[in-house]
Amino acid sequence: MIDMIYNLRVGDIHAAEFSDEFNKLCIPFENSLSEEQIDVFHKILDCVSDTAAAEMRAAHKVGFKDGATVMGEVLK
């Protein structure tokens, strides 16, 4: 249920722009790569994004459970 609630709300969260530091590092680096290397680089970035999203979902679950525990203790 928590996954469903969280995943339905993900579309409401707008991604921030890349930082200036990221752009300074990645754009020149990407420009120096071949087409095949660019594809691999993008796949790596996708893996990093997927990992970050999974960590956010896990943190949301823990926070939700902690909040429910606190509410239960307050209501006792």
NORFENBEL-V912912 format. One record per backbone hydrogen bond with DSSP energy under -1.0 kcal/mol. NH is the residue of the N-H (numbers start at 1). CO is the residue of the C=O. If there is no record, write none. Layout:
# NORFENBEL-V912912
NH&CO + NH&CO
This chain:
# NORFENBEL-V912912
5&1 + 6&2 + 7&3 + 8&4 + 9&5 + 10&6 + 12&9 + 13&10 + 23&19 + 24&20 + 25&21 + 26&22 + 27&23 + 29&25 + 30&26 + 31&27 + 33&30 + 38&34 + 39&35 + 40&36 + 41&37 + 42&38 + 43&39 + 44&40 + 45&41 + 46&42 + 47&43 + 48&44 + 49&45 + 50&46 + 51&47 + 52&48 + 53&49 + 54&50 + 55&51 + 56&52 + 57&53 + 58&54 + 59&55 + 60&56 + 61&57 + 62&58 + 63&59 + 64&60 + 65&61 + 66&62 + 67&63 + 68&64 + 69&65 + 70&66 + 71&67 + 72&68 + 73&69 + 74&70 + 75&71
